[in-house]
């Protein structure tokens, strides 16, 4: 993976950690304030944007890896 992918992954994870913290702070009723809802919206958008970019930029590599693993498993079954 390249540096951009690593940085986007870190940003997405951090956004998800922020989201989790919001939920923890609002247990058990999860009634978020207007300000908290805005924070949630922004963190979700950041996570989705970064995850989409990571997926799209690495789709070919991931599909090639998947195909390689399938061939390895098929080879083991034939033996």
PyMOL Python script that loads the backbone (N, CA, C, O; Angstrom):
from pymol import cmd

cmd.read_pdbstr("""\
ATOM      1  N   UNK A   1       0.839  -1.183   0.000  1.00  0.00           N
ATOM      2  CA  UNK A   1       0.000   0.000   0.000  1.00  0.00           C
ATOM      3  C   UNK A   1       0.880   1.240   0.000  1.00  0.00           C
ATOM      4  O   UNK A   1       2.001   1.233   0.507  1.00  0.00           O
ATOM      5  N   UNK A   2       0.350   2.286  -0.572  1.00  0.00           N
ATOM      6  CA  UNK A   2       1.117   3.521  -0.602  1.00  0.00           C
ATOM      7  C   UNK A   2       0.792   4.391   0.620  1.00  0.00           C
ATOM      8  O   UNK A   2      -0.099   4.075   1.408  1.00  0.00           O
ATOM      9  N   UNK A   3       1.526   5.475   0.751  1.00  0.00           N
ATOM     10  CA  UNK A   3       1.379   6.351   1.912  1.00  0.00           C
ATOM     11  C   UNK A   3      -0.020   6.955   2.016  1.00  0.00           C
ATOM     12  O   UNK A   3      -0.562   7.085   3.113  1.00  0.00           O
ATOM     13  N   UNK A   4      -0.611   7.326   0.864  1.00  0.00           N
ATOM     14  CA  UNK A   4      -1.969   7.894   0.879  1.00  0.00           C
ATOM     15  C   UNK A   4      -2.977   6.908   1.455  1.00  0.00           C
ATOM     16  O   UNK A   4      -3.852   7.290   2.232  1.00  0.00           O
ATOM     17  N   UNK A   5      -2.853   5.652   1.077  1.00  0.00           N
ATOM     18  CA  UNK A   5      -3.773   4.634   1.578  1.00  0.00           C
ATOM     19  C   UNK A   5      -3.631   4.466   3.080  1.00  0.00           C
ATOM     20  O   UNK A   5      -4.624   4.369   3.801  1.00  0.00           O
ATOM     21  N   UNK A   6      -2.393   4.432   3.546  1.00  0.00           N
ATOM     22  CA  UNK A   6      -2.152   4.302   4.984  1.00  0.00           C
ATOM     23  C   UNK A   6      -2.731   5.497   5.726  1.00  0.00           C
ATOM     24  O   UNK A   6      -3.381   5.328   6.758  1.00  0.00           O
ATOM     25  N   UNK A   7      -2.506   6.695   5.219  1.00  0.00           N
ATOM     26  CA  UNK A   7      -3.029   7.900   5.873  1.00  0.00           C
ATOM     27  C   UNK A   7      -4.555   7.934   5.866  1.00  0.00           C
ATOM     28  O   UNK A   7      -5.172   8.336   6.852  1.00  0.00           O
ATOM     29  N   UNK A   8      -5.162   7.516   4.761  1.00  0.00           N
ATOM     30  CA  UNK A   8      -6.623   7.485   4.696  1.00  0.00           C
ATOM     31  C   UNK A   8      -7.184   6.441   5.659  1.00  0.00           C
ATOM     32  O   UNK A   8      -8.223   6.649   6.286  1.00  0.00           O
ATOM     33  N   UNK A   9      -6.480   5.318   5.766  1.00  0.00           N
ATOM     34  CA  UNK A   9      -6.912   4.281   6.695  1.00  0.00           C
ATOM     35  C   UNK A   9      -6.876   4.804   8.121  1.00  0.00           C
ATOM     36  O   UNK A   9      -7.818   4.592   8.885  1.00  0.00           O
ATOM     37  N   UNK A  10      -5.802   5.482   8.483  1.00  0.00           N
ATOM     38  CA  UNK A  10      -5.695   6.060   9.826  1.00  0.00           C
ATOM     39  C   UNK A  10      -6.809   7.074  10.070  1.00  0.00           C
ATOM     40  O   UNK A  10      -7.409   7.089  11.144  1.00  0.00           O
ATOM     41  N   UNK A  11      -7.089   7.925   9.074  1.00  0.00           N
ATOM     42  CA  UNK A  11      -8.137   8.943   9.222  1.00  0.00           C
ATOM     43  C   UNK A  11      -9.505   8.284   9.384  1.00  0.00           C
ATOM     44  O   UNK A  11     -10.314   8.733  10.197  1.00  0.00           O
ATOM     45  N   UNK A  12      -9.767   7.234   8.625  1.00  0.00           N
ATOM     46  CA  UNK A  12     -11.046   6.539   8.735  1.00  0.00           C
ATOM     47  C   UNK A  12     -11.184   5.882  10.108  1.00  0.00           C
ATOM     48  O   UNK A  12     -12.245   5.948  10.728  1.00  0.00           O
ATOM     49  N   UNK A  13     -10.124   5.257  10.574  1.00  0.00           N
ATOM     50  CA  UNK A  13     -10.151   4.616  11.895  1.00  0.00           C
ATOM     51  C   UNK A  13     -10.369   5.663  12.983  1.00  0.00           C
ATOM     52  O   UNK A  13     -11.164   5.451  13.898  1.00  0.00           O
ATOM     53  N   UNK A  14      -9.674   6.778  12.887  1.00  0.00           N
ATOM     54  CA  UNK A  14      -9.834   7.840  13.884  1.00  0.00           C
ATOM     55  C   UNK A  14     -11.264   8.381  13.895  1.00  0.00           C
ATOM     56  O   UNK A  14     -11.817   8.661  14.959  1.00  0.00           O
ATOM     57  N   UNK A  15     -11.858   8.527  12.713  1.00  0.00           N
ATOM     58  CA  UNK A  15     -13.243   8.999  12.644  1.00  0.00           C
ATOM     59  C   UNK A  15     -14.173   7.996  13.307  1.00  0.00           C
ATOM     60  O   UNK A  15     -15.105   8.382  14.013  1.00  0.00           O
ATOM     61  N   UNK A  16     -13.925   6.709  13.085  1.00  0.00           N
ATOM     62  CA  UNK A  16     -14.760   5.683  13.711  1.00  0.00           C
ATOM     63  C   UNK A  16     -14.573   5.646  15.226  1.00  0.00           C
ATOM     64  O   UNK A  16     -15.527   5.396  15.963  1.00  0.00           O
ATOM     65  N   UNK A  17     -13.361   5.890  15.686  1.00  0.00           N
ATOM     66  CA  UNK A  17     -13.113   5.976  17.129  1.00  0.00           C
ATOM     67  C   UNK A  17     -13.886   7.150  17.722  1.00  0.00           C
ATOM     68  O   UNK A  17     -14.476   7.030  18.796  1.00  0.00           O
ATOM     69  N   UNK A  18     -13.881   8.282  17.026  1.00  0.00           N
ATOM     70  CA  UNK A  18     -14.656   9.446  17.484  1.00  0.00           C
ATOM     71  C   UNK A  18     -16.145   9.115  17.565  1.00  0.00           C
ATOM     72  O   UNK A  18     -16.828   9.527  18.503  1.00  0.00           O
ATOM     73  N   UNK A  19     -16.642   8.377  16.584  1.00  0.00           N
ATOM     74  CA  UNK A  19     -18.051   7.978  16.573  1.00  0.00           C
ATOM     75  C   UNK A  19     -18.348   7.066  17.758  1.00  0.00           C
ATOM     76  O   UNK A  19     -19.358   7.230  18.443  1.00  0.00           O
ATOM     77  N   UNK A  20     -17.464   6.110  17.991  1.00  0.00           N
ATOM     78  CA  UNK A  20     -17.653   5.213  19.123  1.00  0.00           C
ATOM     79  C   UNK A  20     -17.685   5.985  20.441  1.00  0.00           C
ATOM     80  O   UNK A  20     -18.482   5.688  21.331  1.00  0.00           O
ATOM     81  N   UNK A  21     -16.809   6.974  20.550  1.00  0.00           N
ATOM     82  CA  UNK A  21     -16.770   7.777  21.772  1.00  0.00           C
ATOM     83  C   UNK A  21     -18.082   8.528  21.990  1.00  0.00           C
ATOM     84  O   UNK A  21     -18.559   8.641  23.119  1.00  0.00           O
ATOM     85  N   UNK A  22     -18.658   9.037  20.911  1.00  0.00           N
ATOM     86  CA  UNK A  22     -19.969   9.696  21.012  1.00  0.00           C
ATOM     87  C   UNK A  22     -21.011   8.734  21.576  1.00  0.00           C
ATOM     88  O   UNK A  22     -21.801   9.106  22.443  1.00  0.00           O
ATOM     89  N   UNK A  23     -21.010   7.502  21.083  1.00  0.00           N
ATOM     90  CA  UNK A  23     -21.984   6.514  21.556  1.00  0.00           C
ATOM     91  C   UNK A  23     -21.736   6.182  23.023  1.00  0.00           C
ATOM     92  O   UNK A  23     -22.677   6.082  23.810  1.00  0.00           O
ATOM     93  N   UNK A  24     -20.474   6.014  23.385  1.00  0.00           N
ATOM     94  CA  UNK A  24     -20.142   5.695  24.778  1.00  0.00           C
ATOM     95  C   UNK A  24     -20.625   6.803  25.706  1.00  0.00           C
ATOM     96  O   UNK A  24     -21.202   6.537  26.760  1.00  0.00           O
ATOM     97  N   UNK A  25     -20.385   8.031  25.308  1.00  0.00           N
ATOM     98  CA  UNK A  25     -20.765   9.179  26.141  1.00  0.00           C
ATOM     99  C   UNK A  25     -22.285   9.329  26.259  1.00  0.00           C
ATOM    100  O   UNK A  25     -22.772   9.981  27.182  1.00  0.00           O
ATOM    101  N   UNK A  26     -23.021   8.740  25.347  1.00  0.00           N
ATOM    102  CA  UNK A  26     -24.472   8.899  25.343  1.00  0.00           C
ATOM    103  C   UNK A  26     -25.221   7.619  25.720  1.00  0.00           C
ATOM    104  O   UNK A  26     -26.427   7.515  25.493  1.00  0.00           O
ATOM    105  N   UNK A  27     -24.519   6.656  26.289  1.00  0.00           N
ATOM    106  CA  UNK A  27     -25.148   5.434  26.752  1.00  0.00           C
ATOM    107  C   UNK A  27     -25.961   5.751  27.998  1.00  0.00           C
ATOM    108  O   UNK A  27     -25.484   6.567  28.786  1.00  0.00           O
ATOM    109  N   UNK A  28     -27.090   5.214  28.249  1.00  0.00           N
ATOM    110  CA  UNK A  28     -27.786   4.177  27.489  1.00  0.00           C
ATOM    111  C   UNK A  28     -28.844   4.710  26.531  1.00  0.00           C
ATOM    112  O   UNK A  28     -29.404   3.926  25.765  1.00  0.00           O
ATOM    113  N   UNK A  29     -29.145   6.013  26.539  1.00  0.00           N
ATOM    114  CA  UNK A  29     -30.274   6.505  25.746  1.00  0.00           C
ATOM    115  C   UNK A  29     -29.918   6.942  24.322  1.00  0.00           C
ATOM    116  O   UNK A  29     -30.795   6.994  23.459  1.00  0.00           O
ATOM    117  N   UNK A  30     -28.667   7.252  24.070  1.00  0.00           N
ATOM    118  CA  UNK A  30     -28.200   7.655  22.731  1.00  0.00           C
ATOM    119  C   UNK A  30     -28.944   8.854  22.168  1.00  0.00           C
ATOM    120  O   UNK A  30     -29.118   8.968  20.954  1.00  0.00           O
ATOM    121  N   UNK A  31     -29.378   9.739  23.037  1.00  0.00           N
ATOM    122  CA  UNK A  31     -30.003  10.982  22.587  1.00  0.00           C
ATOM    123  C   UNK A  31     -28.906  12.015  22.371  1.00  0.00           C
ATOM    124  O   UNK A  31     -28.458  12.667  23.314  1.00  0.00           O
ATOM    125  N   UNK A  32     -28.484  12.156  21.133  1.00  0.00           N
ATOM    126  CA  UNK A  32     -27.408  13.089  20.814  1.00  0.00           C
ATOM    127  C   UNK A  32     -27.954  14.508  20.730  1.00  0.00           C
ATOM    128  O   UNK A  32     -29.058  14.737  20.235  1.00  0.00           O
ATOM    129  N   UNK A  33     -27.172  15.442  21.214  1.00  0.00           N
ATOM    130  CA  UNK A  33     -27.532  16.850  21.089  1.00  0.00           C
ATOM    131  C   UNK A  33     -27.359  17.268  19.631  1.00  0.00           C
ATOM    132  O   UNK A  33     -26.802  16.527  18.820  1.00  0.00           O
ATOM    133  N   UNK A  34     -27.836  18.445  19.320  1.00  0.00           N
ATOM    134  CA  UNK A  34     -27.675  18.970  17.964  1.00  0.00           C
ATOM    135  C   UNK A  34     -26.196  19.055  17.589  1.00  0.00           C
ATOM    136  O   UNK A  34     -25.808  18.691  16.479  1.00  0.00           O
ATOM    137  N   UNK A  35     -25.386  19.531  18.513  1.00  0.00           N
ATOM    138  CA  UNK A  35     -23.940  19.635  18.273  1.00  0.00           C
ATOM    139  C   UNK A  35     -23.323  18.256  18.060  1.00  0.00           C
ATOM    140  O   UNK A  35     -22.493  18.073  17.169  1.00  0.00           O
ATOM    141  N   UNK A  36     -23.729  17.289  18.875  1.00  0.00           N
ATOM    142  CA  UNK A  36     -23.195  15.933  18.736  1.00  0.00           C
ATOM    143  C   UNK A  36     -23.626  15.291  17.423  1.00  0.00           C
ATOM    144  O   UNK A  36     -22.861  14.548  16.807  1.00  0.00           O
ATOM    145  N   UNK A  37     -24.860  15.579  16.996  1.00  0.00           N
ATOM    146  CA  UNK A  37     -25.323  15.060  15.705  1.00  0.00           C
ATOM    147  C   UNK A  37     -24.497  15.625  14.555  1.00  0.00           C
ATOM    148  O   UNK A  37     -24.194  14.918  13.594  1.00  0.00           O
ATOM    149  N   UNK A  38     -24.138  16.891  14.656  1.00  0.00           N
ATOM    150  CA  UNK A  38     -23.301  17.506  13.630  1.00  0.00           C
ATOM    151  C   UNK A  38     -21.912  16.860  13.611  1.00  0.00           C
ATOM    152  O   UNK A  38     -21.371  16.575  12.543  1.00  0.00           O
ATOM    153  N   UNK A  39     -21.348  16.632  14.782  1.00  0.00           N
ATOM    154  CA  UNK A  39     -20.050  15.952  14.873  1.00  0.00           C
ATOM    155  C   UNK A  39     -20.159  14.553  14.279  1.00  0.00           C
ATOM    156  O   UNK A  39     -19.295  14.133  13.509  1.00  0.00           O
ATOM    157  N   UNK A  40     -21.222  13.829  14.636  1.00  0.00           N
ATOM    158  CA  UNK A  40     -21.447  12.491  14.097  1.00  0.00           C
ATOM    159  C   UNK A  40     -21.513  12.518  12.579  1.00  0.00           C
ATOM    160  O   UNK A  40     -20.882  11.699  11.911  1.00  0.00           O
ATOM    161  N   UNK A  41     -22.267  13.449  12.039  1.00  0.00           N
ATOM    162  CA  UNK A  41     -22.398  13.582  10.584  1.00  0.00           C
ATOM    163  C   UNK A  41     -21.038  13.788   9.932  1.00  0.00           C
ATOM    164  O   UNK A  41     -20.713  13.121   8.949  1.00  0.00           O
ATOM    165  N   UNK A  42     -20.249  14.699  10.467  1.00  0.00           N
ATOM    166  CA  UNK A  42     -18.940  14.996   9.879  1.00  0.00           C
ATOM    167  C   UNK A  42     -17.993  13.809   9.978  1.00  0.00           C
ATOM    168  O   UNK A  42     -17.246  13.531   9.040  1.00  0.00           O
ATOM    169  N   UNK A  43     -18.019  13.101  11.118  1.00  0.00           N
ATOM    170  CA  UNK A  43     -17.137  11.937  11.280  1.00  0.00           C
ATOM    171  C   UNK A  43     -17.543  10.801  10.348  1.00  0.00           C
ATOM    172  O   UNK A  43     -16.691  10.128   9.767  1.00  0.00           O
ATOM    173  N   UNK A  44     -18.853  10.594  10.211  1.00  0.00           N
ATOM    174  CA  UNK A  44     -19.332   9.560   9.294  1.00  0.00           C
ATOM    175  C   UNK A  44     -18.951   9.892   7.848  1.00  0.00           C
ATOM    176  O   UNK A  44     -18.529   9.016   7.093  1.00  0.00           O
ATOM    177  N   UNK A  45     -19.102  11.145   7.477  1.00  0.00           N
ATOM    178  CA  UNK A  45     -18.731  11.566   6.120  1.00  0.00           C
ATOM    179  C   UNK A  45     -17.245  11.341   5.879  1.00  0.00           C
ATOM    180  O   UNK A  45     -16.852  10.863   4.815  1.00  0.00           O
ATOM    181  N   UNK A  46     -16.415  11.685   6.866  1.00  0.00           N
ATOM    182  CA  UNK A  46     -14.972  11.514   6.715  1.00  0.00           C
ATOM    183  C   UNK A  46     -14.616  10.036   6.584  1.00  0.00           C
ATOM    184  O   UNK A  46     -13.803   9.657   5.741  1.00  0.00           O
ATOM    185  N   UNK A  47     -15.230   9.207   7.425  1.00  0.00           N
ATOM    186  CA  UNK A  47     -14.953   7.775   7.366  1.00  0.00           C
ATOM    187  C   UNK A  47     -15.383   7.201   6.012  1.00  0.00           C
ATOM    188  O   UNK A  47     -14.627   6.460   5.384  1.00  0.00           O
ATOM    189  N   UNK A  48     -16.592   7.543   5.565  1.00  0.00           N
ATOM    190  CA  UNK A  48     -17.092   7.018   4.288  1.00  0.00           C
ATOM    191  C   UNK A  48     -16.233   7.481   3.118  1.00  0.00           C
ATOM    192  O   UNK A  48     -15.929   6.693   2.222  1.00  0.00           O
ATOM    193  N   UNK A  49     -15.845   8.739   3.119  1.00  0.00           N
ATOM    194  CA  UNK A  49     -15.027   9.273   2.039  1.00  0.00           C
ATOM    195  C   UNK A  49     -13.684   8.550   1.966  1.00  0.00           C
ATOM    196  O   UNK A  49     -13.252   8.139   0.889  1.00  0.00           O
ATOM    197  N   UNK A  50     -13.034   8.400   3.105  1.00  0.00           N
ATOM    198  CA  UNK A  50     -11.734   7.740   3.114  1.00  0.00           C
ATOM    199  C   UNK A  50     -11.839   6.264   2.756  1.00  0.00           C
ATOM    200  O   UNK A  50     -11.005   5.746   2.013  1.00  0.00           O
ATOM    201  N   UNK A  51     -12.846   5.590   3.271  1.00  0.00           N
ATOM    202  CA  UNK A  51     -13.026   4.173   2.951  1.00  0.00           C
ATOM    203  C   UNK A  51     -13.306   3.996   1.465  1.00  0.00           C
ATOM    204  O   UNK A  51     -12.770   3.077   0.846  1.00  0.00           O
ATOM    205  N   UNK A  52     -14.129   4.851   0.884  1.00  0.00           N
ATOM    206  CA  UNK A  52     -14.416   4.771  -0.552  1.00  0.00           C
ATOM    207  C   UNK A  52     -13.156   4.970  -1.378  1.00  0.00           C
ATOM    208  O   UNK A  52     -12.925   4.247  -2.347  1.00  0.00           O
ATOM    209  N   UNK A  53     -12.343   5.943  -0.999  1.00  0.00           N
ATOM    210  CA  UNK A  53     -11.100   6.200  -1.733  1.00  0.00           C
ATOM    211  C   UNK A  53     -10.137   5.030  -1.604  1.00  0.00           C
ATOM    212  O   UNK A  53      -9.519   4.620  -2.587  1.00  0.00           O
ATOM    213  N   UNK A  54     -10.008   4.493  -0.401  1.00  0.00           N
ATOM    214  CA  UNK A  54      -9.128   3.336  -0.193  1.00  0.00           C
ATOM    215  C   UNK A  54      -9.593   2.179  -1.071  1.00  0.00           C
ATOM    216  O   UNK A  54      -8.784   1.542  -1.746  1.00  0.00           O
ATOM    217  N   UNK A  55     -10.880   1.911  -1.063  1.00  0.00           N
ATOM    218  CA  UNK A  55     -11.427   0.799  -1.837  1.00  0.00           C
ATOM    219  C   UNK A  55     -11.203   1.004  -3.336  1.00  0.00           C
ATOM    220  O   UNK A  55     -10.714   0.106  -4.022  1.00  0.00           O
ATOM    221  N   UNK A  56     -11.556   2.167  -3.833  1.00  0.00           N
ATOM    222  CA  UNK A  56     -11.442   2.423  -5.263  1.00  0.00           C
ATOM    223  C   UNK A  56      -9.977   2.406  -5.735  1.00  0.00           C
ATOM    224  O   UNK A  56      -9.669   1.859  -6.795  1.00  0.00           O
ATOM    225  N   UNK A  57      -9.092   2.999  -4.953  1.00  0.00           N
ATOM    226  CA  UNK A  57      -7.687   3.068  -5.353  1.00  0.00           C
ATOM    227  C   UNK A  57      -6.987   1.716  -5.292  1.00  0.00           C
ATOM    228  O   UNK A  57      -5.959   1.520  -5.941  1.00  0.00           O
ATOM    229  N   UNK A  58      -7.531   0.792  -4.523  1.00  0.00           N
ATOM    230  CA  UNK A  58      -6.885  -0.506  -4.348  1.00  0.00           C
ATOM    231  C   UNK A  58      -7.727  -1.671  -4.864  1.00  0.00           C
ATOM    232  O   UNK A  58      -7.376  -2.832  -4.653  1.00  0.00           O
ATOM    233  N   UNK A  59      -8.817  -1.371  -5.528  1.00  0.00           N
ATOM    234  CA  UNK A  59      -9.730  -2.410  -6.007  1.00  0.00           C
ATOM    235  C   UNK A  59      -9.027  -3.446  -6.875  1.00  0.00           C
ATOM    236  O   UNK A  59      -9.206  -4.646  -6.667  1.00  0.00           O
ATOM    237  N   UNK A  60      -8.239  -3.009  -7.834  1.00  0.00           N
ATOM    238  CA  UNK A  60      -7.558  -3.932  -8.743  1.00  0.00           C
ATOM    239  C   UNK A  60      -6.615  -4.853  -7.984  1.00  0.00           C
ATOM    240  O   UNK A  60      -6.593  -6.060  -8.224  1.00  0.00           O
ATOM    241  N   UNK A  61      -5.839  -4.288  -7.072  1.00  0.00           N
ATOM    242  CA  UNK A  61      -4.904  -5.092  -6.276  1.00  0.00           C
ATOM    243  C   UNK A  61      -5.647  -6.103  -5.415  1.00  0.00           C
ATOM    244  O   UNK A  61      -5.236  -7.258  -5.307  1.00  0.00           O
ATOM    245  N   UNK A  62      -6.743  -5.665  -4.802  1.00  0.00           N
ATOM    246  CA  UNK A  62      -7.502  -6.561  -3.925  1.00  0.00           C
ATOM    247  C   UNK A  62      -8.166  -7.680  -4.721  1.00  0.00           C
ATOM    248  O   UNK A  62      -8.222  -8.821  -4.261  1.00  0.00           O
ATOM    249  N   UNK A  63      -8.669  -7.359  -5.913  1.00  0.00           N
ATOM    250  CA  UNK A  63      -9.288  -8.383  -6.752  1.00  0.00           C
ATOM    251  C   UNK A  63      -8.240  -9.388  -7.227  1.00  0.00           C
ATOM    252  O   UNK A  63      -8.503 -10.589  -7.284  1.00  0.00           O
ATOM    253  N   UNK A  64      -7.047  -8.886  -7.568  1.00  0.00           N
ATOM    254  CA  UNK A  64      -5.970  -9.783  -7.988  1.00  0.00           C
ATOM    255  C   UNK A  64      -5.567 -10.710  -6.839  1.00  0.00           C
ATOM    256  O   UNK A  64      -5.317 -11.897  -7.051  1.00  0.00           O
ATOM    257  N   UNK A  65      -5.507 -10.167  -5.632  1.00  0.00           N
ATOM    258  CA  UNK A  65      -5.172 -10.984  -4.459  1.00  0.00           C
ATOM    259  C   UNK A  65      -6.251 -12.039  -4.226  1.00  0.00           C
ATOM    260  O   UNK A  65      -5.945 -13.186  -3.900  1.00  0.00           O
ATOM    261  N   UNK A  66      -7.491 -11.653  -4.391  1.00  0.00           N
ATOM    262  CA  UNK A  66      -8.597 -12.588  -4.208  1.00  0.00           C
ATOM    263  C   UNK A  66      -8.514 -13.731  -5.217  1.00  0.00           C
ATOM    264  O   UNK A  66      -8.696 -14.897  -4.865  1.00  0.00           O
ATOM    265  N   UNK A  67      -8.242 -13.388  -6.461  1.00  0.00           N
ATOM    266  CA  UNK A  67      -8.110 -14.407  -7.505  1.00  0.00           C
ATOM    267  C   UNK A  67      -6.925 -15.340  -7.219  1.00  0.00           C
ATOM    268  O   UNK A  67      -7.016 -16.549  -7.429  1.00  0.00           O
ATOM    269  N   UNK A  68      -5.832 -14.776  -6.746  1.00  0.00           N
ATOM    270  CA  UNK A  68      -4.659 -15.583  -6.415  1.00  0.00           C
ATOM    271  C   UNK A  68      -4.974 -16.577  -5.296  1.00  0.00           C
ATOM    272  O   UNK A  68      -4.585 -17.742  -5.362  1.00  0.00           O
ATOM    273  N   UNK A  69      -5.676 -16.109  -4.281  1.00  0.00           N
ATOM    274  CA  UNK A  69      -6.056 -16.990  -3.167  1.00  0.00           C
ATOM    275  C   UNK A  69      -7.000 -18.091  -3.652  1.00  0.00           C
ATOM    276  O   UNK A  69      -6.874 -19.241  -3.231  1.00  0.00           O
ATOM    277  N   UNK A  70      -7.940 -17.751  -4.527  1.00  0.00           N
ATOM    278  CA  UNK A  70      -8.856 -18.752  -5.072  1.00  0.00           C
ATOM    279  C   UNK A  70      -8.081 -19.835  -5.817  1.00  0.00           C
ATOM    280  O   UNK A  70      -8.374 -21.021  -5.666  1.00  0.00           O
ATOM    281  N   UNK A  71      -7.095 -19.436  -6.618  1.00  0.00           N
ATOM    282  CA  UNK A  71      -6.292 -20.405  -7.373  1.00  0.00           C
ATOM    283  C   UNK A  71      -5.504 -21.303  -6.427  1.00  0.00           C
ATOM    284  O   UNK A  71      -5.378 -22.503  -6.670  1.00  0.00           O
ATOM    285  N   UNK A  72      -4.980 -20.735  -5.364  1.00  0.00           N
ATOM    286  CA  UNK A  72      -4.232 -21.528  -4.383  1.00  0.00           C
ATOM    287  C   UNK A  72      -5.149 -22.566  -3.752  1.00  0.00           C
ATOM    288  O   UNK A  72      -4.766 -23.727  -3.607  1.00  0.00           O
ATOM    289  N   UNK A  73      -6.357 -22.156  -3.375  1.00  0.00           N
ATOM    290  CA  UNK A  73      -7.307 -23.077  -2.750  1.00  0.00           C
ATOM    291  C   UNK A  73      -7.779 -24.139  -3.739  1.00  0.00           C
ATOM    292  O   UNK A  73      -7.958 -25.298  -3.365  1.00  0.00           O
ATOM    293  N   UNK A  74      -7.980 -23.756  -4.983  1.00  0.00           N
ATOM    294  CA  UNK A  74      -8.377 -24.736  -5.998  1.00  0.00           C
ATOM    295  C   UNK A  74      -7.271 -25.748  -6.219  1.00  0.00           C
ATOM    296  O   UNK A  74      -7.548 -26.936  -6.390  1.00  0.00           O
ATOM    297  N   UNK A  75      -6.016 -25.300  -6.219  1.00  0.00           N
ATOM    298  CA  UNK A  75      -4.876 -26.196  -6.381  1.00  0.00           C
ATOM    299  C   UNK A  75      -4.788 -27.204  -5.250  1.00  0.00           C
ATOM    300  O   UNK A  75      -4.444 -28.364  -5.474  1.00  0.00           O
ATOM    301  N   UNK A  76      -5.096 -26.769  -4.040  1.00  0.00           N
ATOM    302  CA  UNK A  76      -5.066 -27.665  -2.873  1.00  0.00           C
ATOM    303  C   UNK A  76      -6.172 -28.696  -2.946  1.00  0.00           C
ATOM    304  O   UNK A  76      -5.980 -29.835  -2.519  1.00  0.00           O
ATOM    305  N   UNK A  77      -7.331 -28.322  -3.479  1.00  0.00           N
ATOM    306  CA  UNK A  77      -8.465 -29.258  -3.586  1.00  0.00           C
ATOM    307  C   UNK A  77      -8.204 -30.361  -4.604  1.00  0.00           C
ATOM    308  O   UNK A  77      -8.660 -31.494  -4.445  1.00  0.00           O
ATOM    309  N   UNK A  78      -7.460 -30.009  -5.654  1.00  0.00           N
ATOM    310  CA  UNK A  78      -7.187 -30.978  -6.724  1.00  0.00           C
ATOM    311  C   UNK A  78      -6.203 -32.048  -6.287  1.00  0.00           C
ATOM    312  O   UNK A  78      -6.172 -33.135  -6.864  1.00  0.00           O
ATOM    313  N   UNK A  79      -5.404 -31.756  -5.280  1.00  0.00           N
ATOM    314  CA  UNK A  79      -4.377 -32.715  -4.835  1.00  0.00           C
ATOM    315  C   UNK A  79      -4.940 -33.844  -4.063  1.00  0.00           C
ATOM    316  O   UNK A  79      -4.199 -34.724  -3.626  1.00  0.00           O
TER     317      UNK A  79
END
""", "prot")
cmd.dss("prot")
cmd.show_as("cartoon", "prot")
cmd.util.cbc("prot")
cmd.orient("prot")
